[in-house]
Amino acid sequence: MRNIVVCVGLSLFLAGCGLFAMPELGKTYKANADLMLVPQTQWNVNKNNDSLLWTKHGPLLDRLDIFAGLEEDDVLIKIYGKDNPNKFKPTMTSLEIIDLYKNSLTYSGGVNAEIGEIAPVQVAGSDGFEFEVSFRTADGLKKKGVGQGFVREEKLYLMVFTAPSSHYFDLVRDDALALMKSAHFKENQKMAKK
Amino acid sequence: MIRRILGTVSIVALLGGCVSSGQSAYEAAFEKEKEITQSHTDELTLSTYDLRNLKPGERPALDTDEAGLWYQMDRYERMMRARGNLIKDEKLNKYISELTCKLAGEYCKDIRPYVVRMPVFNATMSPNGVLQVWSGLLLRVENEAQLAAVLGHEIGHFLRRHSLQRFRDVRNATDALAFFQIALAFVGVPAVGELTTLAVAGSLQSFSRTHEREADGYGLLLMSQAGYDPREAAKIWKYVSEETKADKNAKIPSVFFSSHPRSEERNEVLQKLANKIVEQPMKMIQRPLPQGGSVGKDTFEEIMVPLRTQFLADELALKKFDRAEYLLSKLRDRVENQSELEFFQGELHRLQMDNSKEDLTKAIEAYKKAFEVAGTPPNEIYKNLGLVYSKTGEKEQAAQWLEKYLEVDPSAKDRKMIGYMVKELKK
């Protein structure tokens, strides 16, 4: 009996069931640093130490990475035993933050990362930016992405959705943008209730 | 106790005691060339190896470990083609292929060169003939002769089947390691295990250094036979040594664990050998070398001009600023488009992590110099001047340069963001 329980537990763990949760539709979900998100369609979410990962079909097929509240000298991606020189500085302009993302992508094995259209947008009540990105993974898979970000009280908030350019990017893009659009801060929510 | 220690020391010495003095490995290629020329056979071996060279077009027999190695590398080659960081520039690929063929002679069809977008000084050779030339190498070599020296070096690895040799060395050494550790544990000296591991690791790297020396010799031999000035080969290692010295954060690897000989050693030995070739070409390479060989600066430069902007941008993205600054200082001596170099000098200061007042001032100075010297800077210079001025608080200047950027590149992908920034700066 004990063996069966261990086997089932191990199977569930390996299948990733223990890693992702399904947030309720319409309910406010807290990311790091008081950034709140309200999913309107079904997502799976996984909380790492430094970021939140949202996905609809599994992170290999589509993923929305949320980096919330990064402070000076923080990095977007950590690789054990390697020093990532791409660090956030509060003085960075929007264009430099987008370059930071692009260089972090290359640092983590992305190939030929190219930034597309960049435009100013309001994100979570702050003046921010939206950008498009395309790259290949280390094994050659062509991916596209769209991201939004802003700096608030010297902290970086960045949300980037990436997926294979054939099928999954177009399939999930609008839902990912809707989730980014739902981003707001806790105090703004309280103020809105008042 | 003393007996045990002596036993331990002798085992460690046996495993680690094959550090080559170096010089003879460099000359091995020339010795072999003499033998081949004299006897017209490719079955000859060097004293250090049991492996003969593969014949042109030959693939290893299917039942050998070498065939397994090739199979793995064939798979890797298919993956590499799909990766997307291969540089597709037609002129460059044709140029590299033709140069490889010129050096490889009858082995031309066995070697498949690929140019990889990777801002690091490197080239690699796989046992199945996949030759990778990295963009960081192309950015650093000064001319065709220097490039020929590196390609010849890699062809040397292929001809001498160094990967197979190394594969077998590693397998034999790890087998021996396991054997000695078990044997020593039996006689009650378990602590020696780590020492033995160290000795084995050191001895493997020593083999690797011997391969590199031999490949250097091949580089020199093949480039001279193709008519290039062999004295150019040593300059590459002089450059590498100086760039490393310029890098304040560079870690100096231990000679014991280093897989390559020191750049200083390579520079010195290759220089001596090159002088010998130029003085006595008939003796050394069995053919004349008119005027000490050609350098091929113009052809190489013509290929590099349209690619250099991207390569330099990739280099700076690594944020190894000491190395990049040294590279720019060397490029200034030979590149016509000085304006582009000043732009990247400005980038070097703009991208510094601290963005101190001093860095921002230096960035502005370099960008402005780019308009005064020969050549044309990339369009980004207008935008980046605007960004730097926005950081120094000079809003009017910042807005002017950003507007200029929109004027010279009205279809820029970041035009909406730049337009917004201009509006904000003018508020």
Interface residues (C-beta under 8 A of the other chain):
Chain A: P85 N86 K87 K89 T91 T93 S94 L95 E96 N103 T106 V111 N112 I115 G116 E117 I118 A119 P120 F129 R136 A138 D139 G140 K142
Chain B: M79 A82 R83 G84 N85 R117 A317 L318 K319 M353 N355 K383 L387 S390 K391 K413 D414 K416 M417 Y420 M421
